[in-house]
Amino acid sequence: MILAGFARRLLQLIPVFFVISVVTFAITRLTGDPSALLLPLDAPQEARDLLRADLGLDEPIWVQYFRFMEGVFQGDFGTSFRYRQPALEIVLERLPATLELAVVSLGIALIVGLPVGIIAALRHGTWIDNAVQFVAFVGQAMPTFYTGLLGLVFIAVNVSWIPVGGYEPRSLRHVLLPALTLAPFMIAIIARFTRSSVLDVMGRDYVRTARAKGVRERRVTMLHILRNALIPVITIIGLQVGALLGGAVITEVVFGWPGIGRLAVTSVLQRDFPVVQAIVMLTAVAFVVINQIVDVLYTLVDPRIDLYGRER
């Protein structure tokens, strides 16, 4: 039943992918002519025309689009203008670095954000609650690039085993500083949503009824409050995962992290249309799939909810 509902939801998203493909294709073409960057400034017009023909840019725009979509259905996003390699292959080479950064950042955010939000809600109105809210507001307001620069100045410079930049697969010392740069913003969001959700559930009738029946406070908190407070928290966590997989652009650029976010910036500046299109389409797929997984998690947390968000 869950798999059938999941499949139906994916089929309904085909129009979304179509719109994304059209918008992505159109916007990349508005950035300019790639031949202006791939050839010397004094290159003759004949050379530019030959290059455009070689890249398939001399055809009508609608022909280019249908050729692009034909390749997408076959898993081919075209050949990179700059690297002369399949665009999808280039993106997939950078994907593990982004996944590693995303997993570590999200792990830190969950380990810190969830308990802090729960404690703030359970200590509502106390100095602990006020302190958590203040720190959360600061964490959300702090720009990521500024957090990264502070990390470089105060951590990497003073802690010799943490490198300033670079990448080494599955290396904690390389991923730690970029992850700590991304984590504060996510910690603040998760903590605030967790606090709000727990406070909302604490005021429900079934919680008051359980306490009136003499159910132990720990049991009330674990089974009645936290479980029912998870649904909006799962939603915000899913959105954060999608954003991370889309590429933490600023963090990757600041730390020289070879992920898809940094690749996206480079490809846009170089007008490498196939690579940009591949990144955007894969990011859209990641967002959609993660949202579907979040919907499935709803049914596991609360069996009364089906995949369409309705209570059974």
Rosetta blueprint (number, residue, H / E / L):
1 M L
2 I H
3 L H
4 A H
5 G H
6 F H
7 A H
8 R H
9 R H
10 L H
11 L H
12 Q H
13 L L
14 I H
15 P H
16 V H
17 F H
18 F H
19 V H
20 I H
21 S H
22 V H
23 V H
24 T H
25 F H
26 A H
27 I H
28 T H
29 R H
30 L H
31 T L
32 G L
33 D L
34 P L
35 S H
36 A H
37 L H
38 L H
39 L L
40 P L
41 L L
42 D L
43 A L
44 P L
45 Q H
46 E H
47 A H
48 R H
49 D H
50 L H
51 L H
52 R H
53 A H
54 D H
55 L H
56 G L
57 L L
58 D L
59 E L
60 P L
61 I H
62 W H
63 V H
64 Q H
65 Y H
66 F H
67 R H
68 F H
69 M H
70 E H
71 G H
72 V H
73 F H
74 Q L
75 G L
76 D L
77 F L
78 G L
79 T E
80 S L
81 F L
82 R L
83 Y L
84 R L
85 Q L
86 P E
87 A H
88 L H
89 E H
90 I H
91 V H
92 L H
93 E H
94 R H
95 L H
96 P H
97 A H
98 T H
99 L H
100 E H
101 L H
102 A H
103 V H
104 V H
105 S H
106 L H
107 G H
108 I H
109 A H
110 L H
111 I H
112 V H
113 G H
114 L H
115 P H
116 V H
117 G H
118 I H
119 I H
120 A H
121 A H
122 L H
123 R L
124 H L
125 G L
126 T L
127 W H
128 I H
129 D H
130 N H
131 A H
132 V H
133 Q H
134 F H
135 V H
136 A H
137 F H
138 V H
139 G H
140 Q H
141 A H
142 M L
143 P L
144 T H
145 F H
146 Y H
147 T H
148 G H
149 L H
150 L H
151 G H
152 L H
153 V H
154 F H
155 I H
156 A H
157 V L
158 N L
159 V L
160 S L
161 W L
162 I L
163 P L
164 V L
165 G L
166 G L
167 Y L
168 E L
169 P L
170 R L
171 S L
172 L H
173 R H
174 H H
175 V H
176 L H
177 L H
178 P H
179 A H
180 L H
181 T H
182 L H
183 A H
184 P H
185 F H
186 M H
187 I H
188 A H
189 I H
190 I H
191 A H
192 R H
193 F H
194 T H
195 R H
196 S H
197 S H
198 V H
199 L H
200 D H
201 V H
202 M H
203 G L
204 R L
205 D H
206 Y H
207 V H
208 R H
209 T H
210 A H
211 R H
212 A H
213 K L
214 G L
215 V L
216 R L
217 E H
218 R H
219 R H
220 V H
221 T H
222 M H
223 L H
224 H H
225 I H
226 L H
227 R H
228 N H
229 A H
230 L H
231 I H
232 P H
233 V H
234 I H
235 T H
236 I H
237 I H
238 G H
239 L H
240 Q H
241 V H
242 G H
243 A H
244 L H
245 L H
246 G L
247 G L
248 A L
249 V H
250 I H
251 T H
252 E H
253 V H
254 V H
255 F L
256 G L
257 W L
258 P L
259 G L
260 I H
261 G H
262 R H
263 L H
264 A H
265 V H
266 T H
267 S H
268 V H
269 L H
270 Q L
271 R L
272 D L
273 F H
274 P H
275 V H
276 V H
277 Q H
278 A H
279 I H
280 V H
281 M H
282 L H
283 T H
284 A H
285 V H
286 A H
287 F H
288 V H
289 V H
290 I H
291 N H
292 Q H
293 I H
294 V H
295 D H
296 V H
297 L H
298 Y H
299 T H
300 L H
301 V H
302 D L
303 P L
304 R L
305 I E
306 D L
307 L L
308 Y L
309 G L
310 R L
311 E E
312 R L
